[in-house]
Amino acid sequence: MVKKHFKISGVGCALVDYLFTPVNFSGETFSRYISVRPGDGGLSPGKLVFRDEFEAFSGRDYMEVRELLTAGNSPLTLNIGGPSIVSLIHAAQMLDGTVAEVYFYGSKGRDKDALFIDERLQKTPLKTGKYKVSDQYTAFTDVLSDPGYDQGLGERIFINNIGAAWDLYPEDMDEAFFESDMVIFGGTALVPHIHRSLLELLKKAKAKKSVTVVNTVYDFLNERSNPGKAWPLGSTVETYRYIDLLIADMEEALRLSGQATIAEALSFFKRTGVGAVIVTHGANPLYYFCNSKLFGRAEGCKLVSERVRNEIVLYPERVGDTTGCGDNFAGGAIASIAEQMMDPHKERVNIDEVIAWATVSGGYACFYHGGTFYEEYPGQKRELIEPYYRDYQLQKTNRPFIPDYR
């Protein structure tokens, strides 16, 4: 029977991104503020640091240093950012025209950044569940982008201000949140009270028969508290048992598992009982495995989109920045799972399809500035991404990739 309604609800990090580009990560000015050791509050490509920690590290007011790092330039764009809301916006755009509805739960302040988010959300198909209003300022992040970093593939540095995210609590999730077909937790390390309560929240979602997805972000709070030690996810390792799909980048996977290699990290995740894991690695191949009723059993590696890589090199004028690539990857995965669950002819979710849509969704984010793409008409983003999906499927057929865990 075809579903008449399919609900996705997500909670986690939502903020305003102030994008500065280009910023030279190899310059003399940047070198004065580079991180010496993990969690010390310094800047490091691909990493997030909290403003107060950076100020303690540098001994200077962050806004003064920002003037130096950006050569006094104003932000190129303001955009909705955050691993939760960006991934959910993308999922909603990809699912527009289906019976699926996507809802976001979060917190914001009473300031101009909150008004900015409200106004921009009107341009997307994402709906809001309980969007709590706090007396603290709306969370925001400065994104410093160097498009020339990593041989022209680009990288970003994030300076985060948590603000209203401190005021979001587990009890702010209503019953409608848990009664969804899918429940998503995105970047909760930037929403501390939700992050610490992941076990209880995931348990409640699974008790309602929801499919659960967790996409992570660099956990600077735990790195600061216990440098070099494994990051906790929820209160105990039991949290993983209630996750159908975990999406993390390479460093997050290693830090969550407390292991030194991807092979050891995947072994750790398998022991926890998590249903499936996808570990991204920027422009490098990703690793994955699944062992669950939802996905079946599979494991291996997948290449990034060659079409995206080639177009970045051949058409630099088309390149925006890499901000939001990981968030859109997660959104593509969420949308693919939902589509397959809505298909009455499918007995289980095909992990290859999930990875394909996730990969091209993340890759396409390189072609515009900021994580959120604002459509000119419903279905535009999917229309733009579909050719990359078709080419990726051909790429997989013509170029099989052998897993190598070295």
Secondary structure by P-SEA (a helix, b strand, c coil): ccccbbbbbbbcbbbbbbcccccccccaaaaaccccccccccccccccccaaaaaaaacccaaaaaaaaaccccccccccccaaaaaaaaaaaaaccccbbbbbbbcccccaaaaaaaaaaaacccccccccccccccbbbbbbbccccccccccbbbbbbbcccccccccccccccccccbbbbcccccaaaaaaaaaaaaaaaaaabbbbbbbbcccaaaaaacccccccccccccccccccbbbbcaaaaaaaaccccaaaaaaaaaaacccbbbbbcccccccccccccccccccccccccaaaaaaaaacccccccccaaaaaaaaaaaaaaaaaaaccccccccaaaaaaaaaaaaaacccccccbbbbcccaaaaaaaaaaaaaaaaaaaabbbbbbcc
